[in-house]
Amino acid sequence: MKRILLLIAYFNISLAIGQTQIILRDAGIDQMINEISATKLEQYVRELAGFRTRHTLSADNGNEGILASQNYVLNHFKSFEQHSNGRLTSYIDSFTIPADGRRIPTDSKSGNVMATLKGTDPNDDRIFLISAHIDSRALSVMDEKIDAPGANDDGSGVAAIIELARIMSKKSFPATIIFVVVSGEEQGLKGAAYLAEKAKKDNWNLVAMLNNDMIGNSHSSQTNINDNTQVRIFSEGVPAAETEQMAAIRRYTNGENDSKSRQLARYMKEVGERYVDQLEVKLVYRNDRFLRGGDHTPFAREGFTAIRVCEMNENYYHQHENVRIEDGIQYGDLPEFVDFEYMRKITGINLASLASMASAPSEPQNVVIDVRRLSNTSTLKWDSPQNGSAKGYYVLMRETHESMWQKKFYTEEMTLTIPYSKDNFFFAVQAVGEGGHESMAVFPQPLTR
């Protein structure tokens, strides 16, 4: 047992010495997060709202409409290329949305604004993608002419993507990060569906997709809650693309709360709260909210690991509403209702998560838990990551009713036996790189023979 080290993590260390809690942060990631500017985020949001409408079907009117706003984002991305040592490339990926008889009356041209920050390791093909949607709407989803400023939905997400690209493009990561601003979300997740299908067809090694949709409101309607210290991450339990074999293993292990998307959500909570003060990540065990959808869903349907980042308290006076004053209430998605300090913090948890994942080795392979005999110990085994070099590994453990991992056991071997019953706990394994960055956790398959 001498080789078993109960580590109080290299980065995220919670040490129970009286009331003392120790948090260690990577200096490079910390510096990037400190560079996030609430002032710049406000500038982006106000300028995006200044296009009057960004409706997917809006006409090209020079300084108004969807095309002008896409070029606005592209120009920002292009301006960041000069500081990236040639690693950042940006363009508009144009496509045609076929008429669907619902929200697309005729075949319509559209596009996603893409900025790819190429990884520095030529042998590492991993991709991490972060997105927001640029299109906006008012009360009628088919009214492409009415004012639809879309400051929060989803100007806030787009602003975060621009700011992340500005800061992260000056740094290097072994894996590739793609910053994307999609179109057609309000018309049926069209841009995200196109991109997810493309990623599947082209066999992208897309490890994680982070969708940011409405991250700027901290004051709720009806309940009148005013709080910018919590944010939600939505993640699916049973995968939308689950096969019969996956379902059989899930039922055998009772792993419905340990999908890859759930592991990503847990990762973002742990890493995000490690780096961003005064912000608690609330894990919502749903793919999305009732009556609404998000751009992570097409990626989940294609079998990719995808989550949604969203504000904690929604204000329905400022969502999908016409700009007006009625009964003394200002309606409409206007910049004056956006909390830019809240946006800064949420942008920070995205940056911390992306930078940590893209700097870490990939997940350990072939992770199994030995269930071939009855015992009050648990043995896990795994193989080394496909990408990057692992200094060691964490075996994570939690009680079955807990949502977050409670203990981390460190080892530099490829197997570990610990004196905890596999019947009473869930386990997972992470790879840890030389710099201390952790991969996402892998839920083990049962080793039965």
Secondary structure, 3 states (H helix, E strand, C coil): CCCCEECCCCCCCCCCECCECCCCCCHHHHHHHHHCCHHHHHHHHHHHHCCCECCCCCCCCCCCHHHHHHHHHHHHHHHHHCCCCCCEEEEEEEEEECCCCCCCCCCEEEEEEEEEECCCCCCCCEEEEEEEECCCCCCCCCCCCCCECCCCCCHHHHHHHHHHHHHHCCCCCCCEEEEEEECCCCCCCHHHHHHHHHHHHCCCEEEEEEEECCCCCCECCCCCCECCCEEEEEECCCCCCCCHHHHHHHHHHCCCCCCHHHHHHHHHHHHHHHHCCCCEEEEECCCCCCCCCCCHHHHHHCCCCEEEEEECCCCCCCCCCCCEEECCEEECCCHHHCCHHHHHHHHHHHHHHHHHHHHCCCCCEEEEEECCCCCCCEEEEEECCCCCCEEEEEEEEEECCCCCCCEEEEECCCEEEECCCCCCEEEEEEEEECCCCECCCECCEEECC
